[in-house]
């Protein structure tokens, strides 16, 4: 018996297939038959050929929810800056009972060809903290067709039902996975997916062995490796998601959230160092950009959004206390400015050109999320 082995990301060895040599004459038939049997034994009907898309795929549009009063000025800020620099495609989901000034805002922006708006059942009780990222399905391609990935029953099922009801997603285009995930759990990188330990330990997943969960992630996301990141202690109580820790960028770069320059615990420093080593194995040292957290206790500049078109790209970087285009005098505002500067350096030479744009996030981050958590992605209208 001849065995072919492959080493996965963690270094563990697993058998992919076994070829039994019966005779030279039958070798090709046996090989083909064995591969065929083993391929189908690890691929469920209807979920082969899936490829998850990075957030910055130009097939996607940015989704924003209008759950409360403060959401509408934020929408306006995102759209206005985008119009000026790179008119990206937006979908605004607004409260179906909306009236007054905010309704006039939605109506006025809906006149632009790259902005669509839909009235929505936005009862906050249906969406946990109200983060669309965590409650929306994951866009994937299956044999070149636009599909959406969603897992075991989840609080986000209510939002999925509403998306189907409003005709934004077709029920037959939803692929169910045997594992459960929030949108913030899954960050698609360079031939890999980044998750955190919380993905493996959540109640709906912990009954499945880790090796099997990794195998399922590779199968349903079309990636070659699974990178599990450690979570700093300050994030564990409310948001143990990988989109707080890493942000892949165009041009093969990636941002890694680092502890604050001052005041970080030794445990968090060690966690970060381990994460950094794992990311460098995938991206290479020169393509990894570390951005320290600011002075605010729970912020992360990795919770950014990248939106790309064929001729331009925008990176929406959360700003917590500063947001100035020039270096501020106040010490507390300097981390925001430094984050923008590091992002600009990271995308130098990118084609299409990437524009770095700070977006106010202090109010949203108090409840556990910033720019990435407060947005979502769906395919652009007309995607087949």
Beta strands, then each sheet from edge to edge (+ up, - down):
strand 1: 2-7
strand 2: 13-19
strand 3: 50-52
strand 4: 60-66
strand 5: 90-95
strand 6: 115-120
strand 7: 138-142
strand 8: 145-150
strand 9: 174-176
strand 10: 187-188
strand 11: 192-196
strand 12: 225-229
strand 13: 246-248
strand 14: 254-258
strand 15: 288-292
strand 16: 305-308
strand 17: 313-319
strand 18: 354-360
strand 19: 375-379
sheet 1: 1+ 2-
sheet 2: 3+ 7- 8+ 9+
sheet 3: 6+ 5+ 4+ 19-
sheet 4: 10+ 11- 12-
sheet 5: 13+ 14- 15-
sheet 6: 16+ 17- 18-
end
